[in-house]
Amino acid sequence: MTPFTELSTTGPNGYSPGAQCGDDMAHIMLVEDDTRLAALTAEYLTERGYSVEVIDNGTHAARRILANPPDLVILDVMLPGESGLSVLKTIRDAYRGSVLMLTARGDDVDELLGFELGADDYVAKPVRPRLLLARVEALLRRTSNPQSQGSSERVEDGDFIVDRSRREVTINGTDVPITTAEFDLLWFMVTRPGQPVTRDDLFRELRGIEYDGLDRSMDVRMSQLRKKLAITDAPERIITVRGVGYQFRPSA
């Protein structure tokens, strides 16, 4: 079987969500070895205006992502060749787009490990098409390059710069490699300097769901972000507020 098949179409009534990322429809790579699920998912997304490329092997997917980066990757955990988590680890430093993981329902270990490796979100199987579409659209909106950004889209705190229009972070002139989800988390924090932020706030704003009191995914994401910001001689930017959550601490 060919490692991938490319499908593309435009949805009914001219609806084309893919156009939100530029003049061309957004390119989604679906990495899934369940032939039936892959075909149904690809059909559902292409009918809504996305260009979908399907790959059924983890090793092939990792090479393809790095050679021809898509706007978003939907990545199953269980794959022939490399596993989805192995693919994520392979591509994450070089690939700056969003990665949405497909996991077995209730498999918290895979979900947490995926977040640790840089996944931006996850959807549990069996896949609910409308939920998947909502997560895809949310991730693509975040990574689209806004056309009308003003000075409010840039936060500077000494040598620490967060630029939302470019989705870039620099400390002392050094670029900080950051995922889509980590950037959104950081932006949420830096635009609320000195203000304690709860886990309820983070889940509601960044994932569109209520915090259930048990989900550790946001803590994992925060931990990864803090490690990336911990450049030598740089002050700790995000601190833990015991019994509340987190707080961005400006240097001034």
N, C-alpha and C positions, 0 to 999 in steps of 0.2 A: 504494500500500500504506500502511496506517496505520503511523505511526512506531513504535508500540509496542503490545504485547498483554500483558495481565496474566493470569497463571495462578497458581493456588494450590490446594494440597491438603495432606493430612496423610498421613504415611507409614504403613506397615503396623505392626500391633501397638502402635499408639498412639505410636510413636517420633516425636518432634517436636523436632529440634535447635533449631529457631527459637525455641522457648520459653526457651532459655537467655538471651536478651536481653530478657526481660520476659514479660508475660502474653500478648502477641500474638506470632505467629510472625515471625521476622526477615524483613525486606523486602530482597531482593537485586535489584539492577538489572543485567541482563546486556546489555552493549552489543556486539552482534555482527551483522554483515551477512550471514554465511553462514547462510541460512535453515535448512538441515538441521542444522548444528551447533548453532544456537541452540535449535531445537526439541528436539533430543536432550538438550542440557544442561539446559534448563528442565524437561523431564520428569523427568530424573534427580534434580534438586534438589527439585522439588515433591513427588516421591514420598517424600522424606526430611524433609518438614515445613517447607519454606521457601516463602515467597511470592515469586514470581519475575516481574519485569517485564522484557520484552524490547524493546530499542530497536535499530533497524538503521542509525542515522545519528548521526554524532558531534555535529553541531550541535544536533540535537534532544535528544541525551543530556545535553549540558552544561546546557541550559536546564532540563531536567527535574530533574537532580540538585540544582541550586541552588534550584529552586522547591519540590521535595518530596524532601528528602534521604533516601535509603535507608540501611539499616544497613551495606550493603556494596555496592561496585560491582565487577563483573567486566568489564574493559575491554579490548577487542581493540585492537591497535596500528593495523591497517589498516582504515580505515572510510571510507565516503563522507561528504561534508561535511567536518567537522574530523577530523583523524587522532586516534587514541587519545591520543598524546602531547600534542597540542594541547588536547584535552579536559581532560587531567590538569592541564596548566598553567593552564587557565582556572578550574578548580574548586578547586584545592588550598588556596588561602588561606582560602576560605570553608567548604569541606566538611571536617568533622572525622572522618568515617567512614573505613573501610578501602577501599583500592583494590588489587585484584588484577589484574595485567596478563596478557593472553594474547599471547605473542610467538612468532614463527617459531623453530623449533628451531635453536639455535646462533647466534642473532642477538644477540651480546653487546652490540653498539652500542645496540640498542633497550632491552635490559635495563638497562644502566648509565644511559642517559639517563632511563629511567623512574624509577630510584631517585633520580637527581638532582632530578627534578621532584616527588618525594614519593610514589612508589608504595610500597606496603607489602610486596608479594611478587609473584611472577610464576609462571606455568605455561607451559611450552613446548607448542606444537602439534606433532603431533596430541595433543589433550587426552586424558589418562587419567582417567576419571571418579572413581575412588577417590582418586587424588592430588588432584584438584581439590576433592573434598569434604573431604579432610583439611585442605587449606590454608584453605578457607572456614571450617570449624569452628574452626580455630586462631585465625584473625583475629577471628571473632565472640566467642570466649571472652575474648580480650584486651580487647575494647571493651565487654564487658558490665559493668554496674555491680554489683560484688560487694555482697551484702546483709549480710555479716558482716565488715566491715573494722574493724581495731583501730588503735591508735596506731602500730603497726609499719608501717602503710601510708602513712606520711608521713615524709619525711626533710627536716630543716631544718638548714641550714648557714649561719648568719647570715641574710642577706636572700635566700638562695637556698632555695626551697621546692619540693619535688617531692611531689605528693599523688597517690598511686596510686588512691585511691577515687574521686577526681574526674578523674583522668588530666589533671592540670593542673600547669604549671610556672610559677613566678613568680620574677623577679629584681628586687630593690628595688621590689616592689609592682607590677611590670609583667608582664602575662601574656605568655608566650612561645608563639607559635603552633607547634604540634608535631604531627606525624603519629603514627598508631598505632605504626608500626615504630620511629620515632625515640624515642617515649616508652619502649617496651620496652627499647630499647638503653640509654637513659639510666638507667632503673630498675635494670637489670642492673649498671651501673657504680656508681651511688651506693650500692647495698647492699653494695658491696665496696670501701669507701674505703681508699686507699693500697695496694690489691692489684693488681699487674699482671695484666691479662687478655689472653689470647692470641686470635688469630683462630679457632683451633680451638674455644675456649670459646664464642665469640660465635656461630659457625655452629651448633654443636651445641645450644646453649640457645635461640637465637632463631629458627633456621630448621629445626631438627630434622634437619640433614644434616651430614656431615663436610666439613671444609674441604679442597678439592682442591689448595690451593697456588697456584691461578691466579685464582680468582674474586675480582674487585675490588669486588663489590657492597657488602660490609660496610664497606670503606674509604670508598666514596662516601657511604654512609649516615652514617658517623661524621663525615665532612667537613661534611655538611649540618647535622648536629646541632651541631657545634662553632661553625659560623657563626651559628646561631640563639642560642647561649648567649653569644656575644661582644658583650654589651651594653657600652656605654662605661663605663669605670671598674670593670667587673666583672673579678675575677681569672680567669685561664684555668682552667677546671674539669677539663677532660680533656686529659691530656698524652700524647704518644707516648713509649713506652719502647722505645728502639732495640733491634732484634733480638728483641723479645718481643711487643709489641702496644700496649695502651693502659692508662691508669690514671686513676681519678678522684682528684683531689687536693683534700681538704677545705681550707677556708680557715684553720682553726685549726692 
